[in-house]
Amino acid sequence: MTTAIDTDSQARIKEIVCDVLELEEDEVTDSSLFKEDHGADSLRAIEILAGLEKEFKVTIEQSELERMVNLDGVYAVVGEAVAAQK
């Protein structure tokens, strides 16, 4: 089940990801891969996860990291986490 999140939330997610990866927002597309295209390591992935949990006040299992390989994956995981909170 994928829950779509609004564009404001997507923009905030992208901001968090770009801050952690130290990239400009125009360098990251919804489908560009954090690890392969942007050189992110597992520590950066954990930082992204922690930032998202804090921003959206949700808990995201570390097992979800394998889905969070690009922005599309992050949007889906955060959307599901937010929906589960309701």
PDB file with SEQRES, HELIX, SHEET and CRYST1 records, atoms N, CA, C and O in Angstrom:
SEQRES   1 A   86  MET THR THR ALA ILE ASP THR ASP SER GLN ALA ARG ILE          
SEQRES   2 A   86  LYS GLU ILE VAL CYS ASP VAL LEU GLU LEU GLU GLU ASP          
SEQRES   3 A   86  GLU VAL THR ASP SER SER LEU PHE LYS GLU ASP HIS GLY          
SEQRES   4 A   86  ALA ASP SER LEU ARG ALA ILE GLU ILE LEU ALA GLY LEU          
SEQRES   5 A   86  GLU LYS GLU PHE LYS VAL THR ILE GLU GLN SER GLU LEU          
SEQRES   6 A   86  GLU ARG MET VAL ASN LEU ASP GLY VAL TYR ALA VAL VAL          
SEQRES   7 A   86  GLY GLU ALA VAL ALA ALA GLN LYS                              
HELIX    1 AA1 THR A    7  LEU A   21  1                                  15    
HELIX    2 AA2 GLU A   25  GLU A   27  5                                   3    
HELIX    3 AA3 PHE A   34  HIS A   38  1                                   5    
HELIX    4 AA4 SER A   42  PHE A   56  1                                  15    
HELIX    5 AA5 GLN A   62  ARG A   67  5                                   6    
HELIX    6 AA6 LEU A   71  GLN A   85  1                                  15    
CRYST1    1.000    1.000    1.000  90.00  90.00  90.00 P 1           1          
ATOM      1  N   MET A   1       0.844  -1.192   0.000  1.00  0.00           N  
ATOM      2  CA  MET A   1       0.000   0.000   0.000  1.00  0.00           C  
ATOM      3  C   MET A   1       0.881   1.245   0.000  1.00  0.00           C  
ATOM      4  O   MET A   1       1.680   1.449   0.914  1.00  0.00           O  
ATOM      5  N   THR A   2       0.733   2.057  -1.010  1.00  0.00           N  
ATOM      6  CA  THR A   2       1.495   3.284  -1.094  1.00  0.00           C  
ATOM      7  C   THR A   2       0.554   4.452  -0.864  1.00  0.00           C  
ATOM      8  O   THR A   2      -0.495   4.555  -1.499  1.00  0.00           O  
ATOM      9  N   THR A   3       0.934   5.318   0.036  1.00  0.00           N  
ATOM     10  CA  THR A   3       0.138   6.499   0.300  1.00  0.00           C  
ATOM     11  C   THR A   3       0.881   7.691  -0.275  1.00  0.00           C  
ATOM     12  O   THR A   3       2.028   7.950   0.091  1.00  0.00           O  
ATOM     13  N   ALA A   4       0.242   8.404  -1.157  1.00  0.00           N  
ATOM     14  CA  ALA A   4       0.876   9.583  -1.755  1.00  0.00           C  
ATOM     15  C   ALA A   4       0.986  10.676  -0.693  1.00  0.00           C  
ATOM     16  O   ALA A   4       0.083  10.876   0.120  1.00  0.00           O  
ATOM     17  N   ILE A   5       2.095  11.359  -0.725  1.00  0.00           N  
ATOM     18  CA  ILE A   5       2.259  12.487   0.195  1.00  0.00           C  
ATOM     19  C   ILE A   5       2.217  13.767  -0.620  1.00  0.00           C  
ATOM     20  O   ILE A   5       2.512  13.763  -1.815  1.00  0.00           O  
ATOM     21  N   ASP A   6       1.851  14.854   0.027  1.00  0.00           N  
ATOM     22  CA  ASP A   6       1.654  16.098  -0.718  1.00  0.00           C  
ATOM     23  C   ASP A   6       2.987  16.707  -1.175  1.00  0.00           C  
ATOM     24  O   ASP A   6       4.066  16.318  -0.727  1.00  0.00           O  
ATOM     25  N   THR A   7       2.864  17.665  -2.071  1.00  0.00           N  
ATOM     26  CA  THR A   7       4.070  18.248  -2.674  1.00  0.00           C  
ATOM     27  C   THR A   7       4.918  19.003  -1.651  1.00  0.00           C  
ATOM     28  O   THR A   7       6.140  19.064  -1.784  1.00  0.00           O  
ATOM     29  N   ASP A   8       4.280  19.574  -0.636  1.00  0.00           N  
ATOM     30  CA  ASP A   8       5.057  20.249   0.412  1.00  0.00           C  
ATOM     31  C   ASP A   8       5.937  19.238   1.153  1.00  0.00           C  
ATOM     32  O   ASP A   8       7.106  19.501   1.437  1.00  0.00           O  
ATOM     33  N   SER A   9       5.352  18.080   1.456  1.00  0.00           N  
ATOM     34  CA  SER A   9       6.122  17.030   2.140  1.00  0.00           C  
ATOM     35  C   SER A   9       7.233  16.509   1.237  1.00  0.00           C  
ATOM     36  O   SER A   9       8.347  16.262   1.700  1.00  0.00           O  
ATOM     37  N   GLN A  10       6.935  16.340  -0.050  1.00  0.00           N  
ATOM     38  CA  GLN A  10       7.962  15.883  -0.988  1.00  0.00           C  
ATOM     39  C   GLN A  10       9.116  16.881  -1.046  1.00  0.00           C  
ATOM     40  O   GLN A  10      10.283  16.491  -1.075  1.00  0.00           O  
ATOM     41  N   ALA A  11       8.782  18.163  -1.062  1.00  0.00           N  
ATOM     42  CA  ALA A  11       9.827  19.196  -1.108  1.00  0.00           C  
ATOM     43  C   ALA A  11      10.674  19.144   0.158  1.00  0.00           C  
ATOM     44  O   ALA A  11      11.895  19.285   0.093  1.00  0.00           O  
ATOM     45  N   ARG A  12      10.039  18.943   1.299  1.00  0.00           N  
ATOM     46  CA  ARG A  12      10.768  18.873   2.570  1.00  0.00           C  
ATOM     47  C   ARG A  12      11.669  17.640   2.614  1.00  0.00           C  
ATOM     48  O   ARG A  12      12.800  17.706   3.094  1.00  0.00           O  
ATOM     49  N   ILE A  13      11.156  16.510   2.105  1.00  0.00           N  
ATOM     50  CA  ILE A  13      11.958  15.283   2.051  1.00  0.00           C  
ATOM     51  C   ILE A  13      13.193  15.518   1.179  1.00  0.00           C  
ATOM     52  O   ILE A  13      14.306  15.156   1.559  1.00  0.00           O  
ATOM     53  N   LYS A  14      12.991  16.120   0.024  1.00  0.00           N  
ATOM     54  CA  LYS A  14      14.108  16.373  -0.892  1.00  0.00           C  
ATOM     55  C   LYS A  14      15.146  17.275  -0.227  1.00  0.00           C  
ATOM     56  O   LYS A  14      16.351  17.073  -0.377  1.00  0.00           O  
ATOM     57  N   GLU A  15      14.657  18.275   0.511  1.00  0.00           N  
ATOM     58  CA  GLU A  15      15.548  19.192   1.228  1.00  0.00           C  
ATOM     59  C   GLU A  15      16.403  18.423   2.247  1.00  0.00           C  
ATOM     60  O   GLU A  15      17.613  18.633   2.326  1.00  0.00           O  
ATOM     61  N   ILE A  16      15.779  17.547   3.013  1.00  0.00           N  
ATOM     62  CA  ILE A  16      16.497  16.747   4.013  1.00  0.00           C  
ATOM     63  C   ILE A  16      17.541  15.869   3.337  1.00  0.00           C  
ATOM     64  O   ILE A  16      18.694  15.820   3.767  1.00  0.00           O  
ATOM     65  N   VAL A  17      17.132  15.175   2.275  1.00  0.00           N  
ATOM     66  CA  VAL A  17      18.047  14.282   1.559  1.00  0.00           C  
ATOM     67  C   VAL A  17      19.235  15.070   1.010  1.00  0.00           C  
ATOM     68  O   VAL A  17      20.383  14.649   1.154  1.00  0.00           O  
ATOM     69  N   CYS A  18      18.960  16.206   0.386  1.00  0.00           N  
ATOM     70  CA  CYS A  18      20.042  17.012  -0.198  1.00  0.00           C  
ATOM     71  C   CYS A  18      20.969  17.575   0.877  1.00  0.00           C  
ATOM     72  O   CYS A  18      22.180  17.647   0.670  1.00  0.00           O  
ATOM     73  N   ASP A  19      20.416  17.972   2.016  1.00  0.00           N  
ATOM     74  CA  ASP A  19      21.248  18.446   3.130  1.00  0.00           C  
ATOM     75  C   ASP A  19      22.200  17.351   3.588  1.00  0.00           C  
ATOM     76  O   ASP A  19      23.394  17.594   3.759  1.00  0.00           O  
ATOM     77  N   VAL A  20      21.679  16.155   3.785  1.00  0.00           N  
ATOM     78  CA  VAL A  20      22.495  15.044   4.281  1.00  0.00           C  
ATOM     79  C   VAL A  20      23.552  14.635   3.247  1.00  0.00           C  
ATOM     80  O   VAL A  20      24.702  14.367   3.595  1.00  0.00           O  
ATOM     81  N   LEU A  21      23.151  14.592   1.987  1.00  0.00           N  
ATOM     82  CA  LEU A  21      24.077  14.162   0.938  1.00  0.00           C  
ATOM     83  C   LEU A  21      24.982  15.296   0.448  1.00  0.00           C  
ATOM     84  O   LEU A  21      25.873  15.086  -0.376  1.00  0.00           O  
ATOM     85  N   GLU A  22      24.732  16.512   0.976  1.00  0.00           N  
ATOM     86  CA  GLU A  22      25.510  17.691   0.597  1.00  0.00           C  
ATOM     87  C   GLU A  22      25.464  17.918  -0.912  1.00  0.00           C  
ATOM     88  O   GLU A  22      26.488  18.098  -1.572  1.00  0.00           O  
ATOM     89  N   LEU A  23      24.237  17.903  -1.431  1.00  0.00           N  
ATOM     90  CA  LEU A  23      24.004  18.103  -2.862  1.00  0.00           C  
ATOM     91  C   LEU A  23      23.050  19.271  -3.062  1.00  0.00           C  
ATOM     92  O   LEU A  23      22.272  19.616  -2.173  1.00  0.00           O  
ATOM     93  N   GLU A  24      23.123  19.876  -4.249  1.00  0.00           N  
ATOM     94  CA  GLU A  24      22.139  20.888  -4.629  1.00  0.00           C  
ATOM     95  C   GLU A  24      20.861  20.159  -5.030  1.00  0.00           C  
ATOM     96  O   GLU A  24      20.914  19.037  -5.534  1.00  0.00           O  
ATOM     97  N   GLU A  25      19.713  20.796  -4.808  1.00  0.00           N  
ATOM     98  CA  GLU A  25      18.445  20.128  -5.106  1.00  0.00           C  
ATOM     99  C   GLU A  25      18.306  19.772  -6.582  1.00  0.00           C  
ATOM    100  O   GLU A  25      17.636  18.795  -6.918  1.00  0.00           O  
ATOM    101  N   ASP A  26      18.929  20.552  -7.473  1.00  0.00           N  
ATOM    102  CA  ASP A  26      18.795  20.226  -8.903  1.00  0.00           C  
ATOM    103  C   ASP A  26      19.688  19.060  -9.328  1.00  0.00           C  
ATOM    104  O   ASP A  26      19.591  18.590 -10.461  1.00  0.00           O  
ATOM    105  N   GLU A  27      20.551  18.592  -8.434  1.00  0.00           N  
ATOM    106  CA  GLU A  27      21.402  17.437  -8.729  1.00  0.00           C  
ATOM    107  C   GLU A  27      20.683  16.116  -8.471  1.00  0.00           C  
ATOM    108  O   GLU A  27      21.103  15.069  -8.965  1.00  0.00           O  
ATOM    109  N   VAL A  28      19.606  16.165  -7.700  1.00  0.00           N  
ATOM    110  CA  VAL A  28      18.911  14.943  -7.293  1.00  0.00           C  
ATOM    111  C   VAL A  28      17.548  14.880  -7.974  1.00  0.00           C  
ATOM    112  O   VAL A  28      16.738  15.799  -7.846  1.00  0.00           O  
ATOM    113  N   THR A  29      17.301  13.790  -8.698  1.00  0.00           N  
ATOM    114  CA  THR A  29      15.984  13.586  -9.302  1.00  0.00           C  
ATOM    115  C   THR A  29      15.234  12.553  -8.468  1.00  0.00           C  
ATOM    116  O   THR A  29      15.810  11.922  -7.582  1.00  0.00           O  
ATOM    117  N   ASP A  30      13.948  12.387  -8.760  1.00  0.00           N  
ATOM    118  CA  ASP A  30      13.145  11.425  -8.004  1.00  0.00           C  
ATOM    119  C   ASP A  30      13.676  10.004  -8.158  1.00  0.00           C  
ATOM    120  O   ASP A  30      13.496   9.172  -7.269  1.00  0.00           O  
ATOM    121  N   SER A  31      14.333   9.725  -9.290  1.00  0.00           N  
ATOM    122  CA  SER A  31      14.789   8.353  -9.545  1.00  0.00           C  
ATOM    123  C   SER A  31      16.304   8.173  -9.475  1.00  0.00           C  
ATOM    124  O   SER A  31      16.795   7.052  -9.612  1.00  0.00           O  
ATOM    125  N   SER A  32      17.060   9.265  -9.263  1.00  0.00           N  
ATOM    126  CA  SER A  32      18.519   9.083  -9.158  1.00  0.00           C  
ATOM    127  C   SER A  32      18.840   8.328  -7.871  1.00  0.00           C  
ATOM    128  O   SER A  32      18.242   8.575  -6.824  1.00  0.00           O  
ATOM    129  N   LEU A  33      19.783   7.416  -7.966  1.00  0.00           N  
ATOM    130  CA  LEU A  33      20.095   6.524  -6.846  1.00  0.00           C  
ATOM    131  C   LEU A  33      21.106   7.176  -5.905  1.00  0.00           C  
ATOM    132  O   LEU A  33      22.164   7.635  -6.336  1.00  0.00           O  
ATOM    133  N   PHE A  34      20.767   7.210  -4.616  1.00  0.00           N  
ATOM    134  CA  PHE A  34      21.622   7.863  -3.630  1.00  0.00           C  
ATOM    135  C   PHE A  34      23.024   7.267  -3.628  1.00  0.00           C  
ATOM    136  O   PHE A  34      24.016   7.996  -3.653  1.00  0.00           O  
ATOM    137  N   LYS A  35      23.102   5.957  -3.600  1.00  0.00           N  
ATOM    138  CA  LYS A  35      24.394   5.289  -3.488  1.00  0.00           C  
ATOM    139  C   LYS A  35      25.165   5.332  -4.808  1.00  0.00           C  
ATOM    140  O   LYS A  35      26.303   5.798  -4.858  1.00  0.00           O  
ATOM    141  N   GLU A  36      24.531   4.840  -5.875  1.00  0.00           N  
ATOM    142  CA  GLU A  36      25.213   4.710  -7.155  1.00  0.00           C  
ATOM    143  C   GLU A  36      25.481   6.063  -7.824  1.00  0.00           C  
ATOM    144  O   GLU A  36      26.571   6.286  -8.352  1.00  0.00           O  
ATOM    145  N   ASP A  37      24.492   6.964  -7.802  1.00  0.00           N  
ATOM    146  CA  ASP A  37      24.634   8.235  -8.513  1.00  0.00           C  
ATOM    147  C   ASP A  37      25.253   9.340  -7.662  1.00  0.00           C  
ATOM    148  O   ASP A  37      25.870  10.265  -8.190  1.00  0.00           O  
ATOM    149  N   HIS A  38      25.084   9.239  -6.339  1.00  0.00           N  
ATOM    150  CA  HIS A  38      25.514  10.341  -5.476  1.00  0.00           C  
ATOM    151  C   HIS A  38      26.535   9.938  -4.413  1.00  0.00           C  
ATOM    152  O   HIS A  38      26.917  10.765  -3.584  1.00  0.00           O  
ATOM    153  N   GLY A  39      26.978   8.693  -4.424  1.00  0.00           N  
ATOM    154  CA  GLY A  39      28.044   8.257  -3.521  1.00  0.00           C  
ATOM    155  C   GLY A  39      27.661   8.183  -2.053  1.00  0.00           C  
ATOM    156  O   GLY A  39      28.531   8.249  -1.185  1.00  0.00           O  
ATOM    157  N   ALA A  40      26.370   8.047  -1.762  1.00  0.00           N  
ATOM    158  CA  ALA A  40      25.931   7.971  -0.366  1.00  0.00           C  
ATOM    159  C   ALA A  40      26.345   6.624   0.235  1.00  0.00           C  
ATOM    160  O   ALA A  40      26.311   5.592  -0.435  1.00  0.00           O  
ATOM    161  N   ASP A  41      26.734   6.658   1.503  1.00  0.00           N  
ATOM    162  CA  ASP A  41      27.057   5.407   2.201  1.00  0.00           C  
ATOM    163  C   ASP A  41      25.962   5.105   3.223  1.00  0.00           C  
ATOM    164  O   ASP A  41      24.997   5.857   3.357  1.00  0.00           O  
ATOM    165  N   SER A  42      26.127   3.995   3.938  1.00  0.00           N  
ATOM    166  CA  SER A  42      25.070   3.576   4.866  1.00  0.00           C  
ATOM    167  C   SER A  42      24.887   4.571   6.015  1.00  0.00           C  
ATOM    168  O   SER A  42      23.782   4.714   6.538  1.00  0.00           O  
ATOM    169  N   LEU A  43      25.955   5.256   6.407  1.00  0.00           N  
ATOM    170  CA  LEU A  43      25.830   6.257   7.469  1.00  0.00           C  
ATOM    171  C   LEU A  43      24.932   7.403   7.014  1.00  0.00           C  
ATOM    172  O   LEU A  43      24.104   7.894   7.782  1.00  0.00           O  
ATOM    173  N   ARG A  44      25.099   7.824   5.772  1.00  0.00           N  
ATOM    174  CA  ARG A  44      24.250   8.880   5.224  1.00  0.00           C  
ATOM    175  C   ARG A  44      22.787   8.417   5.184  1.00  0.00           C  
ATOM    176  O   ARG A  44      21.874   9.191   5.471  1.00  0.00           O  
ATOM    177  N   ALA A  45      22.581   7.154   4.825  1.00  0.00           N  
ATOM    178  CA  ALA A  45      21.220   6.612   4.778  1.00  0.00           C  
ATOM    179  C   ALA A  45      20.571   6.691   6.160  1.00  0.00           C  
ATOM    180  O   ALA A  45      19.399   7.050   6.278  1.00  0.00           O  
ATOM    181  N   ILE A  46      21.327   6.357   7.197  1.00  0.00           N  
ATOM    182  CA  ILE A  46      20.815   6.421   8.574  1.00  0.00           C  
ATOM    183  C   ILE A  46      20.504   7.876   8.940  1.00  0.00           C  
ATOM    184  O   ILE A  46      19.498   8.151   9.594  1.00  0.00           O  
ATOM    185  N   GLU A  47      21.368   8.808   8.517  1.00  0.00           N  
ATOM    186  CA  GLU A  47      21.131  10.230   8.792  1.00  0.00           C  
ATOM    187  C   GLU A  47      19.848  10.702   8.121  1.00  0.00           C  
ATOM    188  O   GLU A  47      19.071  11.452   8.712  1.00  0.00           O  
ATOM    189  N   ILE A  48      19.627  10.257   6.874  1.00  0.00           N  
ATOM    190  CA  ILE A  48      18.399  10.621   6.167  1.00  0.00           C  
ATOM    191  C   ILE A  48      17.195  10.082   6.935  1.00  0.00           C  
ATOM    192  O   ILE A  48      16.223  10.804   7.161  1.00  0.00           O  
ATOM    193  N   LEU A  49      17.259   8.819   7.335  1.00  0.00           N  
ATOM    194  CA  LEU A  49      16.166   8.185   8.060  1.00  0.00           C  
ATOM    195  C   LEU A  49      15.872   8.955   9.350  1.00  0.00           C  
ATOM    196  O   LEU A  49      14.713   9.231   9.660  1.00  0.00           O  
ATOM    197  N   ALA A  50      16.908   9.294  10.087  1.00  0.00           N  
ATOM    198  CA  ALA A  50      16.727  10.025  11.349  1.00  0.00           C  
ATOM    199  C   ALA A  50      16.110  11.403  11.103  1.00  0.00           C  
ATOM    200  O   ALA A  50      15.237  11.839  11.854  1.00  0.00           O  
ATOM    201  N   GLY A  51      16.558  12.075  10.064  1.00  0.00           N  
ATOM    202  CA  GLY A  51      16.014  13.393   9.733  1.00  0.00           C  
ATOM    203  C   GLY A  51      14.542  13.319   9.364  1.00  0.00           C  
ATOM    204  O   GLY A  51      13.752  14.181   9.750  1.00  0.00           O  
ATOM    205  N   LEU A  52      14.180  12.286   8.616  1.00  0.00           N  
ATOM    206  CA  LEU A  52      12.780  12.105   8.222  1.00  0.00           C  
ATOM    207  C   LEU A  52      11.909  11.786   9.425  1.00  0.00           C  
ATOM    208  O   LEU A  52      10.798  12.302   9.545  1.00  0.00           O  
ATOM    209  N   GLU A  53      12.410  10.937  10.318  1.00  0.00           N  
ATOM    210  CA  GLU A  53      11.641  10.593  11.523  1.00  0.00           C  
ATOM    211  C   GLU A  53      11.380  11.843  12.364  1.00  0.00           C  
ATOM    212  O   GLU A  53      10.280  12.037  12.881  1.00  0.00           O  
ATOM    213  N   LYS A  54      12.396  12.675  12.490  1.00  0.00           N  
ATOM    214  CA  LYS A  54      12.261  13.892  13.299  1.00  0.00           C  
ATOM    215  C   LYS A  54      11.291  14.880  12.637  1.00  0.00           C  
ATOM    216  O   LYS A  54      10.417  15.445  13.295  1.00  0.00           O  
ATOM    217  N   GLU A  55      11.460  15.074  11.335  1.00  0.00           N  
ATOM    218  CA  GLU A  55      10.627  16.028  10.603  1.00  0.00           C  
ATOM    219  C   GLU A  55       9.154  15.627  10.593  1.00  0.00           C  
ATOM    220  O   GLU A  55       8.280  16.463  10.820  1.00  0.00           O  
ATOM    221  N   PHE A  56       8.879  14.353  10.330  1.00  0.00           N  
ATOM    222  CA  PHE A  56       7.502  13.899  10.157  1.00  0.00           C  
ATOM    223  C   PHE A  56       6.925  13.220  11.402  1.00  0.00           C  
ATOM    224  O   PHE A  56       5.784  12.757  11.399  1.00  0.00           O  
ATOM    225  N   LYS A  57       7.737  13.171  12.469  1.00  0.00           N  
ATOM    226  CA  LYS A  57       7.297  12.586  13.739  1.00  0.00           C  
ATOM    227  C   LYS A  57       6.736  11.173  13.531  1.00  0.00           C  
ATOM    228  O   LYS A  57       5.642  10.844  13.991  1.00  0.00           O  
ATOM    229  N   VAL A  58       7.523  10.348  12.822  1.00  0.00           N  
ATOM    230  CA  VAL A  58       7.156   8.957  12.562  1.00  0.00           C  
ATOM    231  C   VAL A  58       8.335   8.068  12.930  1.00  0.00           C  
ATOM    232  O   VAL A  58       9.454   8.541  13.130  1.00  0.00           O  
ATOM    233  N   THR A  59       8.064   6.782  13.014  1.00  0.00           N  
ATOM    234  CA  THR A  59       9.118   5.798  13.207  1.00  0.00           C  
ATOM    235  C   THR A  59       9.242   5.002  11.923  1.00  0.00           C  
ATOM    236  O   THR A  59       8.252   4.486  11.403  1.00  0.00           O  
ATOM    237  N   ILE A  60      10.463   4.903  11.415  1.00  0.00           N  
ATOM    238  CA  ILE A  60      10.718   4.148  10.189  1.00  0.00           C  
ATOM    239  C   ILE A  60      11.700   3.039  10.536  1.00  0.00           C  
ATOM    240  O   ILE A  60      12.796   3.302  11.032  1.00  0.00           O  
ATOM    241  N   GLU A  61      11.309   1.817  10.278  1.00  0.00           N  
ATOM    242  CA  GLU A  61      12.184   0.672  10.570  1.00  0.00           C  
ATOM    243  C   GLU A  61      13.429   0.732   9.682  1.00  0.00           C  
ATOM    244  O   GLU A  61      13.352   1.122   8.517  1.00  0.00           O  
ATOM    245  N   GLN A  62      14.584   0.338  10.248  1.00  0.00           N  
ATOM    246  CA  GLN A  62      15.801   0.342   9.451  1.00  0.00           C  
ATOM    247  C   GLN A  62      15.715  -0.608   8.268  1.00  0.00           C  
ATOM    248  O   GLN A  62      16.422  -0.431   7.276  1.00  0.00           O  
ATOM    249  N   SER A  63      14.858  -1.612   8.363  1.00  0.00           N  
ATOM    250  CA  SER A  63      14.680  -2.545   7.234  1.00  0.00           C  
ATOM    251  C   SER A  63      14.127  -1.826   6.000  1.00  0.00           C  
ATOM    252  O   SER A  63      14.263  -2.321   4.881  1.00  0.00           O  
ATOM    253  N   GLU A  64      13.508  -0.667   6.202  1.00  0.00           N  
ATOM    254  CA  GLU A  64      12.974   0.101   5.071  1.00  0.00           C  
ATOM    255  C   GLU A  64      14.085   0.782   4.260  1.00  0.00           C  
ATOM    256  O   GLU A  64      13.846   1.249   3.147  1.00  0.00           O  
ATOM    257  N   LEU A  65      15.286   0.836   4.815  1.00  0.00           N  
ATOM    258  CA  LEU A  65      16.385   1.492   4.103  1.00  0.00           C  
ATOM    259  C   LEU A  65      16.623   0.881   2.730  1.00  0.00           C  
ATOM    260  O   LEU A  65      17.010   1.585   1.797  1.00  0.00           O  
ATOM    261  N   GLU A  66      16.395  -0.428   2.598  1.00  0.00           N  
ATOM    262  CA  GLU A  66      16.629  -1.066   1.304  1.00  0.00           C  
ATOM    263  C   GLU A  66      15.672  -0.559   0.234  1.00  0.00           C  
ATOM    264  O   GLU A  66      15.968  -0.674  -0.955  1.00  0.00           O  
ATOM    265  N   ARG A  67      14.532  -0.002   0.631  1.00  0.00           N  
ATOM    266  CA  ARG A  67      13.597   0.611  -0.321  1.00  0.00           C  
ATOM    267  C   ARG A  67      13.925   2.076  -0.574  1.00  0.00           C  
ATOM    268  O   ARG A  67      13.494   2.649  -1.574  1.00  0.00           O  
ATOM    269  N   MET A  68      14.681   2.677   0.323  1.00  0.00           N  
ATOM    270  CA  MET A  68      14.949   4.119   0.259  1.00  0.00           C  
ATOM    271  C   MET A  68      16.220   4.399  -0.550  1.00  0.00           C  
ATOM    272  O   MET A  68      17.170   5.002  -0.051  1.00  0.00           O  
ATOM    273  N   VAL A  69      16.214   3.948  -1.806  1.00  0.00           N  
ATOM    274  CA  VAL A  69      17.405   4.098  -2.647  1.00  0.00           C  
ATOM    275  C   VAL A  69      17.366   5.373  -3.483  1.00  0.00           C  
ATOM    276  O   VAL A  69      18.385   5.812  -4.015  1.00  0.00           O  
ATOM    277  N   ASN A  70      16.174   5.962  -3.590  1.00  0.00           N  
ATOM    278  CA  ASN A  70      16.017   7.217  -4.318  1.00  0.00           C  
ATOM    279  C   ASN A  70      14.819   7.965  -3.721  1.00  0.00           C  
ATOM    280  O   ASN A  70      14.159   7.469  -2.809  1.00  0.00           O  
ATOM    281  N   LEU A  71      14.551   9.152  -4.244  1.00  0.00           N  
ATOM    282  CA  LEU A  71      13.462   9.945  -3.671  1.00  0.00           C  
ATOM    283  C   LEU A  71      12.115   9.249  -3.805  1.00  0.00           C  
ATOM    284  O   LEU A  71      11.298   9.312  -2.886  1.00  0.00           O  
ATOM    285  N   ASP A  72      11.867   8.588  -4.929  1.00  0.00           N  
ATOM    286  CA  ASP A  72      10.593   7.879  -5.080  1.00  0.00           C  
ATOM    287  C   ASP A  72      10.397   6.874  -3.945  1.00  0.00           C  
ATOM    288  O   ASP A  72       9.309   6.776  -3.379  1.00  0.00           O  
ATOM    289  N   GLY A  73      11.450   6.134  -3.617  1.00  0.00           N  
ATOM    290  CA  GLY A  73      11.382   5.157  -2.538  1.00  0.00           C  
ATOM    291  C   GLY A  73      11.154   5.812  -1.187  1.00  0.00           C  
ATOM    292  O   GLY A  73      10.390   5.310  -0.363  1.00  0.00           O  
ATOM    293  N   VAL A  74      11.824   6.934  -0.969  1.00  0.00           N  
ATOM    294  CA  VAL A  74      11.666   7.656   0.299  1.00  0.00           C  
ATOM    295  C   VAL A  74      10.243   8.192   0.425  1.00  0.00           C  
ATOM    296  O   VAL A  74       9.639   8.101   1.494  1.00  0.00           O  
ATOM    297  N   TYR A  75       9.700   8.754  -0.670  1.00  0.00           N  
ATOM    298  CA  TYR A  75       8.329   9.261  -0.619  1.00  0.00           C  
ATOM    299  C   TYR A  75       7.365   8.147  -0.213  1.00  0.00           C  
ATOM    300  O   TYR A  75       6.471   8.360   0.607  1.00  0.00           O  
ATOM    301  N   ALA A  76       7.551   6.955  -0.792  1.00  0.00           N  
ATOM    302  CA  ALA A  76       6.662   5.825  -0.496  1.00  0.00           C  
ATOM    303  C   ALA A  76       6.773   5.411   0.973  1.00  0.00           C  
ATOM    304  O   ALA A  76       5.762   5.209   1.645  1.00  0.00           O  
ATOM    305  N   VAL A  77       8.009   5.286   1.465  1.00  0.00           N  
ATOM    306  CA  VAL A  77       8.226   4.851   2.853  1.00  0.00           C  
ATOM    307  C   VAL A  77       7.657   5.876   3.834  1.00  0.00           C  
ATOM    308  O   VAL A  77       6.984   5.506   4.797  1.00  0.00           O  
ATOM    309  N   VAL A  78       7.922   7.152   3.597  1.00  0.00           N  
ATOM    310  CA  VAL A  78       7.415   8.193   4.502  1.00  0.00           C  
ATOM    311  C   VAL A  78       5.892   8.249   4.428  1.00  0.00           C  
ATOM    312  O   VAL A  78       5.228   8.398   5.453  1.00  0.00           O  
ATOM    313  N   GLY A  79       5.338   8.131   3.228  1.00  0.00           N  
ATOM    314  CA  GLY A  79       3.887   8.132   3.079  1.00  0.00           C  
ATOM    315  C   GLY A  79       3.233   7.025   3.874  1.00  0.00           C  
ATOM    316  O   GLY A  79       2.216   7.238   4.533  1.00  0.00           O  
ATOM    317  N   GLU A  80       3.819   5.842   3.809  1.00  0.00           N  
ATOM    318  CA  GLU A  80       3.290   4.693   4.564  1.00  0.00           C  
ATOM    319  C   GLU A  80       3.433   4.917   6.068  1.00  0.00           C  
ATOM    320  O   GLU A  80       2.529   4.591   6.836  1.00  0.00           O  
ATOM    321  N   ALA A  81       4.571   5.475   6.488  1.00  0.00           N  
ATOM    322  CA  ALA A  81       4.790   5.727   7.914  1.00  0.00           C  
ATOM    323  C   ALA A  81       3.799   6.754   8.450  1.00  0.00           C  
ATOM    324  O   ALA A  81       3.268   6.603   9.550  1.00  0.00           O  
ATOM    325  N   VAL A  82       3.556   7.804   7.658  1.00  0.00           N  
ATOM    326  CA  VAL A  82       2.612   8.838   8.067  1.00  0.00           C  
ATOM    327  C   VAL A  82       1.198   8.259   8.140  1.00  0.00           C  
ATOM    328  O   VAL A  82       0.459   8.536   9.084  1.00  0.00           O  
ATOM    329  N   ALA A  83       0.821   7.450   7.135  1.00  0.00           N  
ATOM    330  CA  ALA A  83      -0.507   6.832   7.117  1.00  0.00           C  
ATOM    331  C   ALA A  83      -0.690   5.898   8.305  1.00  0.00           C  
ATOM    332  O   ALA A  83      -1.783   5.818   8.865  1.00  0.00           O  
ATOM    333  N   ALA A  84       0.354   5.201   8.691  1.00  0.00           N  
ATOM    334  CA  ALA A  84       0.280   4.262   9.817  1.00  0.00           C  
ATOM    335  C   ALA A  84       0.075   4.992  11.141  1.00  0.00           C  
ATOM    336  O   ALA A  84      -0.446   4.412  12.094  1.00  0.00           O  
ATOM    337  N   GLN A  85       0.477   6.244  11.205  1.00  0.00           N  
ATOM    338  CA  GLN A  85       0.338   7.042  12.430  1.00  0.00           C  
ATOM    339  C   GLN A  85      -1.099   7.503  12.657  1.00  0.00           C  
ATOM    340  O   GLN A  85      -1.490   7.828  13.778  1.00  0.00           O  
ATOM    341  N   LYS A  86      -1.874   7.525  11.583  1.00  0.00           N  
ATOM    342  CA  LYS A  86      -3.231   8.086  11.668  1.00  0.00           C  
ATOM    343  C   LYS A  86      -4.212   7.114  12.269  1.00  0.00           C  
ATOM    344  O   LYS A  86      -5.393   7.436  12.408  1.00  0.00           O  
TER     345      LYS A  86                                                      
END                                                                             
